[in-house]
């Protein structure tokens, strides 16, 4: 190759590089996390080993984790080995990697990793590799070694084995680090990490990221959580302590939570109703809780449809969940508005498909609630889905002796009917 050809190649290279830089330069601002992040989303300084971002829903925890991983890889002088750990393989893929705020979404086009789901790994242009793991398979973390790790929603880990295995493999490099991004729940591991003086804990609430959240999202979470004790956890990232004397605990409920249940697997389903005495502004809500059981006599809380409204509105709500779950019958307390439930149902059940089972209490509310709470402690009552926050609040904050709330009463009636064999109650069937 002569001098002229060499010069031409050099000129072509310069032109190509300039063209690429002209396209990349405008994008750099878009991918400059140091200018986009809030202070709490930036890694703390110093040689820490554990950084836990304990924050409410919508805070930006996923973006924080993804950007931290990206920064580590881009600024490393050697290929890194990273662990990405989530509740399930699908959660790691859908949230941590492919989600809108996941690693692929925040990576610039000139330094985007290649994702190979079948190999459970991401590979960057500089040779760094991130491998995916799940809390459901702690044995995957036995053996592999890593420089860094990102654990998302550590509260979903059933026990500490996965955490112990991860920490034992975090041993490459001078300063191995792990980032935990999670909403808080009163689990032993979370409490232990919060109390660990060697861990850096960053706390944040949902509203700190309000500028980046839709009004629809804010309205939805406020309707669900604002003003509830659980809202302090889900919105304001408080690690809730159990109420002394309460019959239920959040830990017990979490231990018995299921994501879903096939209603075809249930042998009986009832709609339990604790009716409000009136429809005034200051009136109580009408507790409407759908309960089921299977042939093994395990109970399931299926839905909380509690409502405040007119008798007709309450009747429509009862009918809706009755038909949705294909319930066997309705349970209501006779001496506390049960006759009114019968009347309400007649107004909406023109085909006489819904049967109301009236029960009469011969024992106090505490005496009725205690055996149901005991069944929960024995893992014989499961809570299905994540839309039961207000019911869970009532269960975990009611102190025996105080006025019992409507959701709790309805649930107790439902499981008393389904699970307690020797019931000291008088039963009246009304086929409507």
ABEGO torsion letter per residue (X at the ends): XBAAAAAAAAAAAAAAAAAAAAAAAAAAAAABAAAABBAAABBBBEBBABBBBBBBBGAGAAAAAAAAAAAAAAABABBBBBBBBBABAAAAAAAAAABAABAAAABBAABBBBBBAAAGBBBBAAGBBBBBBBAABAAAABGBBBABBBBBGAAABABAAAAAAAAAABABEABBBBBBBBBBBBBAAAAAAAABAABBBBBBBAAAAAAABBAAAAAAAAAAABGBAAAAAAAAGBBBBBBBGBABBAAAAAAABBABBBAAABABBBBBBBBBABBBAABBBBBBBBBBBBAAGBBBBABBABBBEBAAAAAAAAAAAAAAAGBABBBBBAABGAAAAAAAAAAABAAGABBBBBBBBABBAAAAAAAAAAAAAAGABBBBEAAAAAAAAAAAABBBGBBBBAAAAAAAAAAAAAABABBBBBBBBBBX
